[in-house]
Amino acid sequence: MSNHGGNSAAIPDIGNGILSYSAVQFDPISANTLEEVDQNADRILQWMDRAVVGNPGCDIIVFPECCFQGMAPVNWLQVGIAINSVPIQKVCAKCKELSVWGIFNPWIKPEDGSDIENTAIVVNDQGEIAAQYIKMNPALSMEPTKPGRDMVVCNGPKGSKIAILICADALYPECWREAAFKGANVVFHISHWPIPGERMWKITNQAGAIFNSYYVIGVNSVCTDEGYSFFGGSMAVDPMGMITYEAPRGMPCVFTGAISPMAVDAARISGSNLLWTAYHRGACSADQKGVGLDLSDYTFYSAHSGEEN
């Protein structure tokens, strides 16, 4: 597996095909020191214990963006941590202890000394890092992190094919569609999404689900730091864009649910599949002989690649 790739070769046990999740609407400390990062890590462990008590047998626990460091506006470099650091070792060990998968978001300081990477990690139920995803669209101009180059999709529990979007990624349709093209059947949108963006948060999660026919679990922070307030409002959205659960605003909590990732796969085979129809436009026309037109008539992706605007 490449350093930033997924575990496409490892296929976990599908079991009954129903993915039970616990999403933690977390209130991270805005860390200015590594000691405060450690405090956040210990609080993550406490919430993981709560999550499995409240949802016995859950398959995966998900935390929002910035769960280890918050988003202190000054000391970015001072609170970056290595991928093998103690805080990450702690959550990996807790996943193994609880026999549960986890999604977390540390700010990683690369070994080569380059810029901080806003990184989501997927940890399996053996405590191993199964995949890493670097945020492709850091929030300009407030986030001085290095952008990622690859939308990662990895195999997860109960037939899930997991993609992760991190906060501002959700404002770019390319991220949602890339995840779908790579086979994702559930997207975890982990975020540190501030007030006054409640309406944008809801619309982007619903639109991402509708346009790409997969589940979206949006997990947002709830706290106030040196510059912003983060409202919570975490939610679950089905492939038709219906919000099936919405967490309260303004308070830390765990919300739980169950989804069927393989139902997404089945619908893409036997039902209406927007990913297929996009490449076969007008296939019902007799002139198109059941094939239709591909994407080549859209000039944006080819004509504007690499251009500065």
Residue, then its C-alpha position, 0 to 999 in steps of 0.5 A: m500500500s502506498n503511503h497515502g493510498g487505500n487498502s484495495a487488496a484487503i476485503p474485510d468480513i461483509g457479515n450481514g452487510i449492515l454497517s452500524y456507525s457511531a459519529v461523534q460531534f466532538d468539541p476539540i481543544s484549540a491546541n497551541t501546545l503538544e500537551e493540549v494535543d495529548q489532552n484531545a487524544d485522551r478525550i477522543l478515547q473517552w468518547m470512543d468508550r461512550a460510543v460503544v456503550g451507547n451503540p453496542g456492536c457498532d462497526i465504525i466510530v467517526f470523529p470530525e476534522c481537527c479532532f486532535q488539534g482544533m484550529a489554533p490560528v497561530n501555532w500550526l507547525q508547533v502542534g503537527i504530529a508524526i503519523n507514528s506519534v503517541p496520540i495516533q498510537k493511542v487511538c489505534a490501540k483503542c480501536k483494537e481494544l474495542s474491535v471497532w474501525g475508526i476515522f480520525n483527523p490529525w494534522i500530520k508533520p511529514e518526516d521530510g519537514s515539508d508543510i503540514e498535511n491535513t490528514a484523515i486516517v482510517v484505522n481498522d479493528q486490528g488497530e492498523i492504519a488501513a488508509q490515509y487521505i490528505k485534504m485536497n482543498p485546504a480552506l483558502s486563505m485560512e489553512p496553510t496546509k499542503p493539498g493532497r493529490d489523490m481521492v482515496v477509497c478504501n474497503g471498510p467493514k460490512g461491504s463498505k467502500i469508504a471515501i472521506l471528504i474533509c470540510a472545504d472538499a465538499l465545496y468542490p463537486e470534483c471531490w464527490r464525483e471522484a469518490a463515486f468514480k473510484g467506487a465509494n458507496v459511503v462518504f464520511h464528510i468530516s468537518h470543522w464547519p463554522i457559523p454561518g455556514e449551516r445552510m451550505w453544510k446541509i445542501t452540500n451533503q444532500a447534493g453530494a448524496i443525490f448526484n452520486s447515489y451513495y450515503v453521506i455521513g457528515v460529522n462536524s465539530v461543535c466548539t468556539d476557538e480564537g476566531y470561529s464558532f462551529f455549530g455541529g449539526s452532524m447528519a446522515v443522508d441517504p442516496m436519495g438525499m433524504i436526511t435520515y438523522e440530524a444531530p443537535r446544534g451547539m452540543p457534543c454528542v454521539f449519533t448512531g445509525a445503520i446503513s447498507p453500503m451494498a445496497v448502493d452497489a446493487a442499485r448501481i447495477s440494476g437501477s438508475n446509475l448516474l455514473w453510467t448515464a453520464y458516460h452514455r448520454g442519450a443512450c435510449s435514442a435510436d441513433q445512439k444504438g444503446v451507447g450514447l455520448d460520453l463526457s468529451d463534449y464537456t470542455f471544463y476538465s480538459a480545457h481548463s486543466g492547469e489554467e490560472n483563473 
